[in-house]
Amino acid sequence: MVFTAFLGVLALPVLWLFDPSVLSLPWLATAVMTVSGVLYMGAMLFYLRAIQNEEASVVAPLFQANTLFTFALGLFLLHEIPRPLQLLGASLVVAGALGLSLTRSCTWANSSPGWCC
């Protein structure tokens, strides 16, 4: 993760050669991008720790469910109305995450909520 962050810093002079205005951002935009990068690196740290402790086939789909939070933020903060295809995609992500959270001995027929996960 640290290597990825330093690689981005090393790429800045190359980007500056092609477009010098890339480094002339307002301080607020720079601060927001910095906080966003730190939060992303924190999320990646938790993701990599989860991959070390659990099966990748379980952790990866749950990590990809972060797009549902983006979907919800767009709905509540930006008042975006989702299209039917977007709702279908979100429901598929939720169904996949629920399906992966069930253990092999737990089936829908003999389970009660919260007892077999």
Jmol script that loads the backbone (N, CA, C; Angstrom):
load data "model"
ATOM      1  N   MET A   1       0.819  -1.194   0.000  1.00  0.00           N
ATOM      2  CA  MET A   1       0.000   0.000   0.000  1.00  0.00           C
ATOM      3  C   MET A   1       0.863   1.258   0.000  1.00  0.00           C
ATOM      4  N   VAL A   2       1.922   1.229   0.765  1.00  0.00           N
ATOM      5  CA  VAL A   2       2.808   2.387   0.811  1.00  0.00           C
ATOM      6  C   VAL A   2       3.463   2.592  -0.544  1.00  0.00           C
ATOM      7  N   PHE A   3       3.823   1.485  -1.196  1.00  0.00           N
ATOM      8  CA  PHE A   3       4.420   1.576  -2.525  1.00  0.00           C
ATOM      9  C   PHE A   3       3.476   2.262  -3.506  1.00  0.00           C
ATOM     10  N   THR A   4       2.192   1.919  -3.445  1.00  0.00           N
ATOM     11  CA  THR A   4       1.201   2.527  -4.330  1.00  0.00           C
ATOM     12  C   THR A   4       1.099   4.024  -4.082  1.00  0.00           C
ATOM     13  N   ALA A   5       1.110   4.419  -2.817  1.00  0.00           N
ATOM     14  CA  ALA A   5       1.022   5.846  -2.496  1.00  0.00           C
ATOM     15  C   ALA A   5       2.251   6.597  -3.002  1.00  0.00           C
ATOM     16  N   PHE A   6       3.440   6.023  -2.801  1.00  0.00           N
ATOM     17  CA  PHE A   6       4.656   6.693  -3.265  1.00  0.00           C
ATOM     18  C   PHE A   6       4.744   6.721  -4.783  1.00  0.00           C
ATOM     19  N   LEU A   7       4.216   5.714  -5.430  1.00  0.00           N
ATOM     20  CA  LEU A   7       4.208   5.698  -6.890  1.00  0.00           C
ATOM     21  C   LEU A   7       3.366   6.853  -7.437  1.00  0.00           C
ATOM     22  N   GLY A   8       2.251   7.147  -6.764  1.00  0.00           N
ATOM     23  CA  GLY A   8       1.434   8.289  -7.158  1.00  0.00           C
ATOM     24  C   GLY A   8       2.166   9.606  -6.994  1.00  0.00           C
ATOM     25  N   VAL A   9       2.934   9.735  -5.920  1.00  0.00           N
ATOM     26  CA  VAL A   9       3.711  10.961  -5.693  1.00  0.00           C
ATOM     27  C   VAL A   9       4.806  11.093  -6.746  1.00  0.00           C
ATOM     28  N   LEU A  10       5.430   9.980  -7.103  1.00  0.00           N
ATOM     29  CA  LEU A  10       6.478  10.023  -8.128  1.00  0.00           C
ATOM     30  C   LEU A  10       5.919  10.330  -9.511  1.00  0.00           C
ATOM     31  N   ALA A  11       4.661  10.034  -9.742  1.00  0.00           N
ATOM     32  CA  ALA A  11       4.051  10.310 -11.044  1.00  0.00           C
ATOM     33  C   ALA A  11       3.668  11.779 -11.212  1.00  0.00           C
ATOM     34  N   LEU A  12       3.596  12.528 -10.118  1.00  0.00           N
ATOM     35  CA  LEU A  12       3.191  13.932 -10.217  1.00  0.00           C
ATOM     36  C   LEU A  12       4.096  14.774 -11.128  1.00  0.00           C
ATOM     37  N   PRO A  13       5.426  14.674 -11.033  1.00  0.00           N
ATOM     38  CA  PRO A  13       6.246  15.488 -11.957  1.00  0.00           C
ATOM     39  C   PRO A  13       6.009  15.143 -13.429  1.00  0.00           C
ATOM     40  N   VAL A  14       5.755  13.873 -13.720  1.00  0.00           N
ATOM     41  CA  VAL A  14       5.490  13.482 -15.104  1.00  0.00           C
ATOM     42  C   VAL A  14       4.164  14.090 -15.567  1.00  0.00           C
ATOM     43  N   LEU A  15       3.154  14.041 -14.703  1.00  0.00           N
ATOM     44  CA  LEU A  15       1.877  14.667 -15.039  1.00  0.00           C
ATOM     45  C   LEU A  15       2.030  16.167 -15.205  1.00  0.00           C
ATOM     46  N   TRP A  16       2.870  16.793 -14.393  1.00  0.00           N
ATOM     47  CA  TRP A  16       3.087  18.232 -14.466  1.00  0.00           C
ATOM     48  C   TRP A  16       3.722  18.628 -15.793  1.00  0.00           C
ATOM     49  N   LEU A  17       4.566  17.753 -16.337  1.00  0.00           N
ATOM     50  CA  LEU A  17       5.182  18.056 -17.634  1.00  0.00           C
ATOM     51  C   LEU A  17       4.140  18.150 -18.741  1.00  0.00           C
ATOM     52  N   PHE A  18       3.109  17.324 -18.671  1.00  0.00           N
ATOM     53  CA  PHE A  18       2.068  17.344 -19.701  1.00  0.00           C
ATOM     54  C   PHE A  18       1.034  18.431 -19.459  1.00  0.00           C
ATOM     55  N   ASP A  19       0.728  18.711 -18.191  1.00  0.00           N
ATOM     56  CA  ASP A  19      -0.298  19.707 -17.867  1.00  0.00           C
ATOM     57  C   ASP A  19       0.088  20.411 -16.562  1.00  0.00           C
ATOM     58  N   PRO A  20       0.768  21.558 -16.635  1.00  0.00           N
ATOM     59  CA  PRO A  20       1.225  22.248 -15.420  1.00  0.00           C
ATOM     60  C   PRO A  20       0.089  22.698 -14.493  1.00  0.00           C
ATOM     61  N   SER A  21      -1.119  22.817 -15.005  1.00  0.00           N
ATOM     62  CA  SER A  21      -2.220  23.262 -14.154  1.00  0.00           C
ATOM     63  C   SER A  21      -2.684  22.184 -13.183  1.00  0.00           C
ATOM     64  N   VAL A  22      -2.146  20.970 -13.309  1.00  0.00           N
ATOM     65  CA  VAL A  22      -2.572  19.887 -12.430  1.00  0.00           C
ATOM     66  C   VAL A  22      -2.155  20.140 -10.980  1.00  0.00           C
ATOM     67  N   LEU A  23      -1.112  20.922 -10.771  1.00  0.00           N
ATOM     68  CA  LEU A  23      -0.653  21.210  -9.418  1.00  0.00           C
ATOM     69  C   LEU A  23      -1.179  22.537  -8.876  1.00  0.00           C
ATOM     70  N   SER A  24      -1.996  23.236  -9.631  1.00  0.00           N
ATOM     71  CA  SER A  24      -2.511  24.529  -9.175  1.00  0.00           C
ATOM     72  C   SER A  24      -3.972  24.408  -8.746  1.00  0.00           C
ATOM     73  N   LEU A  25      -4.240  23.480  -7.861  1.00  0.00           N
ATOM     74  CA  LEU A  25      -5.593  23.277  -7.349  1.00  0.00           C
ATOM     75  C   LEU A  25      -5.825  24.147  -6.120  1.00  0.00           C
ATOM     76  N   PRO A  26      -7.072  24.501  -5.852  1.00  0.00           N
ATOM     77  CA  PRO A  26      -7.369  25.226  -4.609  1.00  0.00           C
ATOM     78  C   PRO A  26      -7.054  24.355  -3.394  1.00  0.00           C
ATOM     79  N   TRP A  27      -6.785  25.003  -2.274  1.00  0.00           N
ATOM     80  CA  TRP A  27      -6.390  24.261  -1.068  1.00  0.00           C
ATOM     81  C   TRP A  27      -7.502  23.331  -0.591  1.00  0.00           C
ATOM     82  N   LEU A  28      -8.756  23.715  -0.765  1.00  0.00           N
ATOM     83  CA  LEU A  28      -9.861  22.862  -0.317  1.00  0.00           C
ATOM     84  C   LEU A  28      -9.928  21.573  -1.143  1.00  0.00           C
ATOM     85  N   ALA A  29      -9.741  21.688  -2.445  1.00  0.00           N
ATOM     86  CA  ALA A  29      -9.745  20.497  -3.302  1.00  0.00           C
ATOM     87  C   ALA A  29      -8.575  19.586  -2.950  1.00  0.00           C
ATOM     88  N   THR A  30      -7.428  20.161  -2.663  1.00  0.00           N
ATOM     89  CA  THR A  30      -6.268  19.370  -2.266  1.00  0.00           C
ATOM     90  C   THR A  30      -6.526  18.653  -0.953  1.00  0.00           C
ATOM     91  N   ALA A  31      -7.138  19.336   0.006  1.00  0.00           N
ATOM     92  CA  ALA A  31      -7.439  18.728   1.303  1.00  0.00           C
ATOM     93  C   ALA A  31      -8.450  17.593   1.166  1.00  0.00           C
ATOM     94  N   VAL A  32      -9.470  17.804   0.344  1.00  0.00           N
ATOM     95  CA  VAL A  32     -10.481  16.765   0.143  1.00  0.00           C
ATOM     96  C   VAL A  32      -9.865  15.539  -0.517  1.00  0.00           C
ATOM     97  N   MET A  33      -9.007  15.733  -1.508  1.00  0.00           N
ATOM     98  CA  MET A  33      -8.359  14.604  -2.164  1.00  0.00           C
ATOM     99  C   MET A  33      -7.412  13.873  -1.216  1.00  0.00           C
ATOM    100  N   THR A  34      -6.731  14.620  -0.348  1.00  0.00           N
ATOM    101  CA  THR A  34      -5.832  13.997   0.616  1.00  0.00           C
ATOM    102  C   THR A  34      -6.600  13.144   1.609  1.00  0.00           C
ATOM    103  N   VAL A  35      -7.693  13.677   2.148  1.00  0.00           N
ATOM    104  CA  VAL A  35      -8.513  12.908   3.089  1.00  0.00           C
ATOM    105  C   VAL A  35      -9.113  11.690   2.398  1.00  0.00           C
ATOM    106  N   SER A  36      -9.546  11.849   1.172  1.00  0.00           N
ATOM    107  CA  SER A  36     -10.092  10.726   0.423  1.00  0.00           C
ATOM    108  C   SER A  36      -9.045   9.632   0.233  1.00  0.00           C
ATOM    109  N   GLY A  37      -7.836  10.009  -0.085  1.00  0.00           N
ATOM    110  CA  GLY A  37      -6.762   9.033  -0.257  1.00  0.00           C
ATOM    111  C   GLY A  37      -6.429   8.304   1.030  1.00  0.00           C
ATOM    112  N   VAL A  38      -6.400   9.028   2.138  1.00  0.00           N
ATOM    113  CA  VAL A  38      -6.124   8.403   3.436  1.00  0.00           C
ATOM    114  C   VAL A  38      -7.234   7.423   3.803  1.00  0.00           C
ATOM    115  N   LEU A  39      -8.488   7.817   3.587  1.00  0.00           N
ATOM    116  CA  LEU A  39      -9.602   6.914   3.878  1.00  0.00           C
ATOM    117  C   LEU A  39      -9.563   5.679   2.987  1.00  0.00           C
ATOM    118  N   TYR A  40      -9.212   5.850   1.728  1.00  0.00           N
ATOM    119  CA  TYR A  40      -9.120   4.709   0.823  1.00  0.00           C
ATOM    120  C   TYR A  40      -8.014   3.754   1.260  1.00  0.00           C
ATOM    121  N   MET A  41      -6.884   4.287   1.663  1.00  0.00           N
ATOM    122  CA  MET A  41      -5.795   3.427   2.124  1.00  0.00           C
ATOM    123  C   MET A  41      -6.202   2.685   3.401  1.00  0.00           C
ATOM    124  N   GLY A  42      -6.957   3.347   4.277  1.00  0.00           N
ATOM    125  CA  GLY A  42      -7.465   2.667   5.471  1.00  0.00           C
ATOM    126  C   GLY A  42      -8.410   1.538   5.108  1.00  0.00           C
ATOM    127  N   ALA A  43      -9.280   1.773   4.142  1.00  0.00           N
ATOM    128  CA  ALA A  43     -10.194   0.726   3.696  1.00  0.00           C
ATOM    129  C   ALA A  43      -9.425  -0.439   3.081  1.00  0.00           C
ATOM    130  N   MET A  44      -8.398  -0.146   2.313  1.00  0.00           N
ATOM    131  CA  MET A  44      -7.600  -1.208   1.722  1.00  0.00           C
ATOM    132  C   MET A  44      -6.860  -2.011   2.780  1.00  0.00           C
ATOM    133  N   LEU A  45      -6.434  -1.361   3.862  1.00  0.00           N
ATOM    134  CA  LEU A  45      -5.768  -2.072   4.947  1.00  0.00           C
ATOM    135  C   LEU A  45      -6.716  -3.098   5.567  1.00  0.00           C
ATOM    136  N   PHE A  46      -7.949  -2.673   5.853  1.00  0.00           N
ATOM    137  CA  PHE A  46      -8.932  -3.609   6.404  1.00  0.00           C
ATOM    138  C   PHE A  46      -9.261  -4.720   5.413  1.00  0.00           C
ATOM    139  N   TYR A  47      -9.339  -4.382   4.138  1.00  0.00           N
ATOM    140  CA  TYR A  47      -9.630  -5.380   3.109  1.00  0.00           C
ATOM    141  C   TYR A  47      -8.523  -6.430   3.046  1.00  0.00           C
ATOM    142  N   LEU A  48      -7.277  -5.988   3.050  1.00  0.00           N
ATOM    143  CA  LEU A  48      -6.172  -6.936   2.971  1.00  0.00           C
ATOM    144  C   LEU A  48      -6.073  -7.795   4.228  1.00  0.00           C
ATOM    145  N   ARG A  49      -6.379  -7.221   5.382  1.00  0.00           N
ATOM    146  CA  ARG A  49      -6.413  -8.024   6.621  1.00  0.00           C
ATOM    147  C   ARG A  49      -7.523  -9.066   6.557  1.00  0.00           C
ATOM    148  N   ALA A  50      -8.660  -8.701   6.013  1.00  0.00           N
ATOM    149  CA  ALA A  50      -9.764  -9.654   5.887  1.00  0.00           C
ATOM    150  C   ALA A  50      -9.411 -10.769   4.911  1.00  0.00           C
ATOM    151  N   ILE A  51      -8.713 -10.437   3.825  1.00  0.00           N
ATOM    152  CA  ILE A  51      -8.288 -11.443   2.859  1.00  0.00           C
ATOM    153  C   ILE A  51      -7.314 -12.436   3.506  1.00  0.00           C
ATOM    154  N   GLN A  52      -6.477 -11.951   4.433  1.00  0.00           N
ATOM    155  CA  GLN A  52      -5.541 -12.839   5.122  1.00  0.00           C
ATOM    156  C   GLN A  52      -6.259 -13.808   6.046  1.00  0.00           C
ATOM    157  N   ASN A  53      -7.370 -13.380   6.643  1.00  0.00           N
ATOM    158  CA  ASN A  53      -8.044 -14.189   7.653  1.00  0.00           C
ATOM    159  C   ASN A  53      -9.200 -15.029   7.123  1.00  0.00           C
ATOM    160  N   GLU A  54      -9.792 -14.661   6.019  1.00  0.00           N
ATOM    161  CA  GLU A  54     -10.966 -15.357   5.483  1.00  0.00           C
ATOM    162  C   GLU A  54     -10.720 -15.752   4.036  1.00  0.00           C
ATOM    163  N   GLU A  55     -11.649 -16.499   3.487  1.00  0.00           N
ATOM    164  CA  GLU A  55     -11.566 -16.888   2.083  1.00  0.00           C
ATOM    165  C   GLU A  55     -11.835 -15.679   1.182  1.00  0.00           C
ATOM    166  N   ALA A  56     -11.093 -15.593   0.117  1.00  0.00           N
ATOM    167  CA  ALA A  56     -11.262 -14.476  -0.808  1.00  0.00           C
ATOM    168  C   ALA A  56     -12.634 -14.500  -1.467  1.00  0.00           C
ATOM    169  N   SER A  57     -13.203 -15.683  -1.652  1.00  0.00           N
ATOM    170  CA  SER A  57     -14.514 -15.779  -2.286  1.00  0.00           C
ATOM    171  C   SER A  57     -15.621 -15.188  -1.420  1.00  0.00           C
ATOM    172  N   VAL A  58     -15.360 -15.020  -0.136  1.00  0.00           N
ATOM    173  CA  VAL A  58     -16.342 -14.403   0.762  1.00  0.00           C
ATOM    174  C   VAL A  58     -16.059 -12.921   0.931  1.00  0.00           C
ATOM    175  N   VAL A  59     -14.790 -12.570   1.076  1.00  0.00           N
ATOM    176  CA  VAL A  59     -14.418 -11.190   1.379  1.00  0.00           C
ATOM    177  C   VAL A  59     -14.593 -10.278   0.168  1.00  0.00           C
ATOM    178  N   ALA A  60     -14.194 -10.724  -1.002  1.00  0.00           N
ATOM    179  CA  ALA A  60     -14.226  -9.856  -2.188  1.00  0.00           C
ATOM    180  C   ALA A  60     -15.631  -9.368  -2.533  1.00  0.00           C
ATOM    181  N   PRO A  61     -16.657 -10.223  -2.561  1.00  0.00           N
ATOM    182  CA  PRO A  61     -17.995  -9.679  -2.854  1.00  0.00           C
ATOM    183  C   PRO A  61     -18.506  -8.720  -1.776  1.00  0.00           C
ATOM    184  N   LEU A  62     -18.138  -8.972  -0.537  1.00  0.00           N
ATOM    185  CA  LEU A  62     -18.566  -8.048   0.518  1.00  0.00           C
ATOM    186  C   LEU A  62     -17.855  -6.708   0.386  1.00  0.00           C
ATOM    187  N   PHE A  63     -16.602  -6.734  -0.043  1.00  0.00           N
ATOM    188  CA  PHE A  63     -15.885  -5.482  -0.270  1.00  0.00           C
ATOM    189  C   PHE A  63     -16.485  -4.719  -1.441  1.00  0.00           C
ATOM    190  N   GLN A  64     -16.932  -5.435  -2.448  1.00  0.00           N
ATOM    191  CA  GLN A  64     -17.545  -4.784  -3.599  1.00  0.00           C
ATOM    192  C   GLN A  64     -18.906  -4.188  -3.269  1.00  0.00           C
ATOM    193  N   ALA A  65     -19.456  -4.559  -2.124  1.00  0.00           N
ATOM    194  CA  ALA A  65     -20.739  -3.990  -1.706  1.00  0.00           C
ATOM    195  C   ALA A  65     -20.610  -2.526  -1.309  1.00  0.00           C
ATOM    196  N   ASN A  66     -19.387  -1.990  -1.301  1.00  0.00           N
ATOM    197  CA  ASN A  66     -19.229  -0.576  -0.966  1.00  0.00           C
ATOM    198  C   ASN A  66     -19.928   0.330  -1.980  1.00  0.00           C
ATOM    199  N   THR A  67     -20.188  -0.181  -3.177  1.00  0.00           N
ATOM    200  CA  THR A  67     -20.924   0.616  -4.145  1.00  0.00           C
ATOM    201  C   THR A  67     -22.372   0.849  -3.691  1.00  0.00           C
ATOM    202  N   LEU A  68     -22.879  -0.028  -2.834  1.00  0.00           N
ATOM    203  CA  LEU A  68     -24.225   0.194  -2.291  1.00  0.00           C
ATOM    204  C   LEU A  68     -24.271   1.434  -1.416  1.00  0.00           C
ATOM    205  N   PHE A  69     -23.179   1.706  -0.680  1.00  0.00           N
ATOM    206  CA  PHE A  69     -23.133   2.909   0.135  1.00  0.00           C
ATOM    207  C   PHE A  69     -23.100   4.153  -0.748  1.00  0.00           C
ATOM    208  N   THR A  70     -22.380   4.070  -1.861  1.00  0.00           N
ATOM    209  CA  THR A  70     -22.372   5.178  -2.809  1.00  0.00           C
ATOM    210  C   THR A  70     -23.763   5.381  -3.399  1.00  0.00           C
ATOM    211  N   PHE A  71     -24.428   4.291  -3.690  1.00  0.00           N
ATOM    212  CA  PHE A  71     -25.794   4.323  -4.203  1.00  0.00           C
ATOM    213  C   PHE A  71     -26.722   5.022  -3.196  1.00  0.00           C
ATOM    214  N   ALA A  72     -26.602   4.652  -1.917  1.00  0.00           N
ATOM    215  CA  ALA A  72     -27.442   5.240  -0.871  1.00  0.00           C
ATOM    216  C   ALA A  72     -27.120   6.715  -0.652  1.00  0.00           C
ATOM    217  N   LEU A  73     -25.836   7.076  -0.694  1.00  0.00           N
ATOM    218  CA  LEU A  73     -25.468   8.483  -0.537  1.00  0.00           C
ATOM    219  C   LEU A  73     -26.027   9.329  -1.677  1.00  0.00           C
ATOM    220  N   GLY A  74     -25.979   8.807  -2.886  1.00  0.00           N
ATOM    221  CA  GLY A  74     -26.559   9.529  -4.019  1.00  0.00           C
ATOM    222  C   GLY A  74     -28.058   9.714  -3.864  1.00  0.00           C
ATOM    223  N   LEU A  75     -28.695   8.698  -3.308  1.00  0.00           N
ATOM    224  CA  LEU A  75     -30.142   8.765  -3.114  1.00  0.00           C
ATOM    225  C   LEU A  75     -30.513   9.798  -2.057  1.00  0.00           C
ATOM    226  N   PHE A  76     -29.846   9.765  -0.915  1.00  0.00           N
ATOM    227  CA  PHE A  76     -30.236  10.625   0.197  1.00  0.00           C
ATOM    228  C   PHE A  76     -29.632  12.023   0.149  1.00  0.00           C
ATOM    229  N   LEU A  77     -28.384  12.149  -0.291  1.00  0.00           N
ATOM    230  CA  LEU A  77     -27.747  13.465  -0.288  1.00  0.00           C
ATOM    231  C   LEU A  77     -27.974  14.250  -1.571  1.00  0.00           C
ATOM    232  N   LEU A  78     -27.968  13.555  -2.697  1.00  0.00           N
ATOM    233  CA  LEU A  78     -28.107  14.242  -3.982  1.00  0.00           C
ATOM    234  C   LEU A  78     -29.498  14.119  -4.577  1.00  0.00           C
ATOM    235  N   HIS A  79     -30.364  13.354  -3.909  1.00  0.00           N
ATOM    236  CA  HIS A  79     -31.745  13.144  -4.348  1.00  0.00           C
ATOM    237  C   HIS A  79     -31.821  12.576  -5.761  1.00  0.00           C
ATOM    238  N   GLU A  80     -30.907  11.658  -6.059  1.00  0.00           N
ATOM    239  CA  GLU A  80     -30.929  10.988  -7.354  1.00  0.00           C
ATOM    240  C   GLU A  80     -31.960   9.866  -7.319  1.00  0.00           C
ATOM    241  N   ILE A  81     -32.753   9.783  -8.350  1.00  0.00           N
ATOM    242  CA  ILE A  81     -33.762   8.734  -8.446  1.00  0.00           C
ATOM    243  C   ILE A  81     -33.159   7.567  -9.220  1.00  0.00           C
ATOM    244  N   PRO A  82     -33.056   6.375  -8.596  1.00  0.00           N
ATOM    245  CA  PRO A  82     -32.452   5.238  -9.294  1.00  0.00           C
ATOM    246  C   PRO A  82     -33.362   4.683 -10.382  1.00  0.00           C
ATOM    247  N   ARG A  83     -32.743   4.239 -11.454  1.00  0.00           N
ATOM    248  CA  ARG A  83     -33.474   3.601 -12.546  1.00  0.00           C
ATOM    249  C   ARG A  83     -33.718   2.138 -12.199  1.00  0.00           C
ATOM    250  N   PRO A  84     -34.667   1.496 -12.852  1.00  0.00           N
ATOM    251  CA  PRO A  84     -34.964   0.081 -12.547  1.00  0.00           C
ATOM    252  C   PRO A  84     -33.755  -0.840 -12.705  1.00  0.00           C
ATOM    253  N   LEU A  85     -32.923  -0.605 -13.707  1.00  0.00           N
ATOM    254  CA  LEU A  85     -31.752  -1.450 -13.900  1.00  0.00           C
ATOM    255  C   LEU A  85     -30.750  -1.281 -12.756  1.00  0.00           C
ATOM    256  N   GLN A  86     -30.628  -0.056 -12.229  1.00  0.00           N
ATOM    257  CA  GLN A  86     -29.756   0.180 -11.087  1.00  0.00           C
ATOM    258  C   GLN A  86     -30.290  -0.519  -9.841  1.00  0.00           C
ATOM    259  N   LEU A  87     -31.597  -0.494  -9.656  1.00  0.00           N
ATOM    260  CA  LEU A  87     -32.197  -1.195  -8.521  1.00  0.00           C
ATOM    261  C   LEU A  87     -31.986  -2.703  -8.638  1.00  0.00           C
ATOM    262  N   LEU A  88     -32.077  -3.224  -9.843  1.00  0.00           N
ATOM    263  CA  LEU A  88     -31.837  -4.647 -10.057  1.00  0.00           C
ATOM    264  C   LEU A  88     -30.388  -5.000  -9.712  1.00  0.00           C
ATOM    265  N   GLY A  89     -29.456  -4.185 -10.137  1.00  0.00           N
ATOM    266  CA  GLY A  89     -28.047  -4.427  -9.822  1.00  0.00           C
ATOM    267  C   GLY A  89     -27.774  -4.378  -8.332  1.00  0.00           C
ATOM    268  N   ALA A  90     -28.359  -3.400  -7.647  1.00  0.00           N
ATOM    269  CA  ALA A  90     -28.174  -3.294  -6.197  1.00  0.00           C
ATOM    270  C   ALA A  90     -28.761  -4.504  -5.488  1.00  0.00           C
ATOM    271  N   SER A  91     -29.907  -4.970  -5.950  1.00  0.00           N
ATOM    272  CA  SER A  91     -30.516  -6.134  -5.308  1.00  0.00           C
ATOM    273  C   SER A  91     -29.696  -7.398  -5.556  1.00  0.00           C
ATOM    274  N   LEU A  92     -29.049  -7.508  -6.713  1.00  0.00           N
ATOM    275  CA  LEU A  92     -28.168  -8.646  -6.974  1.00  0.00           C
ATOM    276  C   LEU A  92     -26.948  -8.636  -6.055  1.00  0.00           C
ATOM    277  N   VAL A  93     -26.402  -7.459  -5.799  1.00  0.00           N
ATOM    278  CA  VAL A  93     -25.267  -7.360  -4.879  1.00  0.00           C
ATOM    279  C   VAL A  93     -25.677  -7.772  -3.478  1.00  0.00           C
ATOM    280  N   VAL A  94     -26.828  -7.299  -3.022  1.00  0.00           N
ATOM    281  CA  VAL A  94     -27.320  -7.664  -1.686  1.00  0.00           C
ATOM    282  C   VAL A  94     -27.598  -9.157  -1.611  1.00  0.00           C
ATOM    283  N   ALA A  95     -28.219  -9.724  -2.633  1.00  0.00           N
ATOM    284  CA  ALA A  95     -28.515 -11.159  -2.631  1.00  0.00           C
ATOM    285  C   ALA A  95     -27.231 -11.982  -2.630  1.00  0.00           C
ATOM    286  N   GLY A  96     -26.234 -11.544  -3.362  1.00  0.00           N
ATOM    287  CA  GLY A  96     -24.958 -12.257  -3.369  1.00  0.00           C
ATOM    288  C   GLY A  96     -24.258 -12.214  -2.024  1.00  0.00           C
ATOM    289  N   ALA A  97     -24.267 -11.040  -1.388  1.00  0.00           N
ATOM    290  CA  ALA A  97     -23.639 -10.922  -0.069  1.00  0.00           C
ATOM    291  C   ALA A  97     -24.381 -11.761   0.962  1.00  0.00           C
ATOM    292  N   LEU A  98     -25.709 -11.788   0.901  1.00  0.00           N
ATOM    293  CA  LEU A  98     -26.477 -12.626   1.819  1.00  0.00           C
ATOM    294  C   LEU A  98     -26.221 -14.103   1.578  1.00  0.00           C
ATOM    295  N   GLY A  99     -26.140 -14.484   0.324  1.00  0.00           N
ATOM    296  CA  GLY A  99     -25.866 -15.877   0.003  1.00  0.00           C
ATOM    297  C   GLY A  99     -24.502 -16.335   0.496  1.00  0.00           C
ATOM    298  N   LEU A 100     -23.506 -15.446   0.431  1.00  0.00           N
ATOM    299  CA  LEU A 100     -22.176 -15.802   0.901  1.00  0.00           C
ATOM    300  C   LEU A 100     -22.074 -15.826   2.417  1.00  0.00           C
ATOM    301  N   SER A 101     -22.965 -15.111   3.097  1.00  0.00           N
ATOM    302  CA  SER A 101     -22.877 -15.065   4.551  1.00  0.00           C
ATOM    303  C   SER A 101     -23.474 -16.306   5.206  1.00  0.00           C
ATOM    304  N   LEU A 102     -24.215 -17.107   4.460  1.00  0.00           N
ATOM    305  CA  LEU A 102     -24.767 -18.338   5.010  1.00  0.00           C
ATOM    306  C   LEU A 102     -23.688 -19.420   5.053  1.00  0.00           C
ATOM    307  N   THR A 103     -23.686 -20.210   6.108  1.00  0.00           N
ATOM    308  CA  THR A 103     -22.742 -21.321   6.193  1.00  0.00           C
ATOM    309  C   THR A 103     -23.295 -22.508   5.418  1.00  0.00           C
ATOM    310  N   ARG A 104     -22.476 -23.532   5.215  1.00  0.00           N
ATOM    311  CA  ARG A 104     -22.914 -24.698   4.454  1.00  0.00           C
ATOM    312  C   ARG A 104     -24.015 -25.457   5.172  1.00  0.00           C
ATOM    313  N   SER A 105     -23.984 -25.487   6.499  1.00  0.00           N
ATOM    314  CA  SER A 105     -24.997 -26.228   7.241  1.00  0.00           C
ATOM    315  C   SER A 105     -26.295 -25.447   7.389  1.00  0.00           C
ATOM    316  N   CYS A 106     -26.265 -24.203   7.059  1.00  0.00           N
ATOM    317  CA  CYS A 106     -27.440 -23.343   7.221  1.00  0.00           C
ATOM    318  C   CYS A 106     -28.178 -23.249   5.893  1.00  0.00           C
ATOM    319  N   THR A 107     -29.423 -23.593   5.897  1.00  0.00           N
ATOM    320  CA  THR A 107     -30.244 -23.439   4.701  1.00  0.00           C
ATOM    321  C   THR A 107     -31.434 -22.573   5.048  1.00  0.00           C
ATOM    322  N   TRP A 108     -32.101 -22.090   4.044  1.00  0.00           N
ATOM    323  CA  TRP A 108     -33.247 -21.209   4.285  1.00  0.00           C
ATOM    324  C   TRP A 108     -34.376 -21.955   4.989  1.00  0.00           C
ATOM    325  N   ALA A 109     -34.489 -23.261   4.765  1.00  0.00           N
ATOM    326  CA  ALA A 109     -35.616 -24.012   5.317  1.00  0.00           C
ATOM    327  C   ALA A 109     -35.507 -24.209   6.826  1.00  0.00           C
ATOM    328  N   ASN A 110     -34.302 -24.466   7.345  1.00  0.00           N
ATOM    329  CA  ASN A 110     -34.180 -24.761   8.767  1.00  0.00           C
ATOM    330  C   ASN A 110     -33.522 -23.659   9.566  1.00  0.00           C
ATOM    331  N   SER A 111     -33.506 -22.457   9.058  1.00  0.00           N
ATOM    332  CA  SER A 111     -32.800 -21.401   9.768  1.00  0.00           C
ATOM    333  C   SER A 111     -33.773 -20.371  10.323  1.00  0.00           C
ATOM    334  N   SER A 112     -33.336 -19.781  11.381  1.00  0.00           N
ATOM    335  CA  SER A 112     -34.028 -18.610  11.908  1.00  0.00           C
ATOM    336  C   SER A 112     -33.040 -17.459  11.863  1.00  0.00           C
ATOM    337  N   PRO A 113     -33.506 -16.238  11.709  1.00  0.00           N
ATOM    338  CA  PRO A 113     -32.590 -15.116  11.516  1.00  0.00           C
ATOM    339  C   PRO A 113     -31.592 -14.987  12.665  1.00  0.00           C
ATOM    340  N   GLY A 114     -30.321 -14.829  12.302  1.00  0.00           N
ATOM    341  CA  GLY A 114     -29.287 -14.574  13.275  1.00  0.00           C
ATOM    342  C   GLY A 114     -28.670 -15.817  13.908  1.00  0.00           C
ATOM    343  N   TRP A 115     -29.176 -17.011  13.638  1.00  0.00           N
ATOM    344  CA  TRP A 115     -28.675 -18.202  14.315  1.00  0.00           C
ATOM    345  C   TRP A 115     -27.639 -18.970  13.519  1.00  0.00           C
ATOM    346  N   CYS A 116     -27.584 -18.826  12.236  1.00  0.00           N
ATOM    347  CA  CYS A 116     -26.691 -19.686  11.472  1.00  0.00           C
ATOM    348  C   CYS A 116     -25.594 -18.921  10.750  1.00  0.00           C
ATOM    349  N   CYS A 117     -25.536 -17.635  10.855  1.00  0.00           N
ATOM    350  CA  CYS A 117     -24.533 -16.865  10.124  1.00  0.00           C
ATOM    351  C   CYS A 117     -23.279 -16.716  10.921  1.00  0.00           C
TER     352      CYS A 117
END
end "model"
wireframe off; spacefill off
backbone 0.3
color backbone group
